[in-house]
């Protein structure tokens, strides 16, 4: 696997990947990390929009026309046939540039990002579990967002939506064990009021248990 892409992941996603190191899973998580970076590091919203537009263009291009000097852009070939889902992912991240981050905006973020995980299920020969994958991804996205939002009202809105997802464990196949780990950490985070997904030794132990047993 591409160590540069692995190194781009946050700790929770890197730990989750270790339990189902499938190339398509790495590409999706790395793309999420790159889109987050584009928004986080942009000095002005227009700069972030330009970078997100670049990724939309790369997704839409034929593989031979992509910027293959960029390892992640080249790796998008693993999502052949699922380009629409990747575009939805970019759309979801772009909502973060909105001036008003209310529940409707947060819903759009969750929809865009979770759609890509449905594609991941199909690509990992787990199409039968795509609805479960989308549900687990939605909870993960909402928990991740709640933990990172600094505005009190926006954070409360994300937590409110996350709380409506319930606490039931979503059963996912082995091929989606990475997502099962992230969903489990999300449930733990939501139950603790929106703490970071990895927050101390307890969360690490929970991740290991989820990774090994899936529950």
Order of alpha helices (4+ residues) and beta strands (2+ residues): alpha-alpha-alpha-alpha-alpha-alpha-alpha-alpha-alpha-alpha-alpha
